[in-house]
Amino acid sequence: MSWELDQVHGDFQASCRAFVDRQVRPLVEPAEAAGQFPAELWKQLGAAGLLGLVTPDGYGGAGGDSLAVALLAEELARASGGIAVTALVSAYMAGPHLVRHGTPAQRDRWLAPLAAGEAVAAIAVTEPGTGSDVARVSTTARRTPDGWVLNGRKMFITNAGLADVVVVAARTGDAGRAGLSLFLVERGTAGLSLGRPLPKMGWRSSDTREVLLDDLALPTDALLGTEDRGFYQIMEGFQLERVALSAMGIGHAAECLDLARNYAGQREAFGEPLTHLQTIRHRLAAMEVELEAARLVTYQAAARLDAAHPDAARSVARAKYLAAISANRIVDDAVQLFGGAGFVEESPVARHYRDARILRIGGGTDEIQLEILTRGMA
């Protein structure tokens, strides 16, 4: 048994890093200042095959897997959490619902443009009063002779202002898990409106808004997947989403560890570099241990997800919990090592500190992951 990446994934990781260094890093600071994702990146990502890793070959897919998605997420987050999450939401959090459950017509309409970066997707589940408890979604979808009419509000929706298509969760049946369905809502549909971009602690270059559905009429074929099975489709989609978010945490932590090592080797205190102090060396070593543990657990979760391992969901929950917690500890340690220089806005570690915090909330909170891991104990 090897704990190293195989040649294919190792080469892919190297190509992702080269792409990020060349195409993404120069855009990070302007994107942060503008509070906008760099629009030119969409087609560059698509041309590099980075938006279609789980898309079938016939729709422009690049023949990847969950581990490849994790590697991409890690490398993107080393540069920018806001840029990373924007691309990942479209390609690997919203888009896969079409891959798994789309009709032939829906797949023909959206999969190739999404993989090419010519279209953007979002997924709208969270509501002002409903976050982790997906089964309590209150947005309604009422059947009509011509299709469906949706009413409700969604909150904290990433990519809402960019999306050409939004995967919307709405209630088509009774309360609880068995009464939800998913729908495809295209940009410009009458009854669809968006709130202003929400100012955020982190992910400043991503677009996050409220989505309002006011007597929004959809045709019958806007249903995505099986009526009243939306909850289970969402839970299925959470697995890859959580792998991607876990890997983002690894990226933030890895970048901050590199920055902290370099800074500690150059910064002098009491007449010598910080690395001459045992407490600093030991802190850097502890950061590395925690990072590598989170990385291995995340890679294992991705591999188990690809292999349909019976313990895959628990592995994903472990990875999401550990990577999010570890990333936040490591970036906090990096800020501490930088001292005052880590507290100013232009410091990269300050940006990673802000960006990493949401990873303990989005895609299922720490508490949700622990609940998954403790099912059956009570």
Secondary structure by P-SEA (a helix, b strand, c coil): ccccccaaaaaaaaaaaaaaacccccaaaaaaaaccccccaaaaaaaacccccccccccccccccaaaaaaaaaaaaaccaaaaaaaaaaccccaaaaaccccaaaaaacaaaaaaccbbbbbbccccccccccccccbbbbbccccbbbbbccccccccccccccbbbbbccccccccbbbbbbccccccccccccccccccccbbbbbbbbcccccccccccccccaaaaaaaaaaaaaaaaaaaaaaaaaaaaaaaaaaaaaccccccccccccaaaaaaaaaaaaaaaaaaaaaaaaaaaaaacccaaaaaaaaaaaaaaaaaaaaaaaaaaaacccccccccaaaaaaaaacccccccccaaaaaaaaacccc
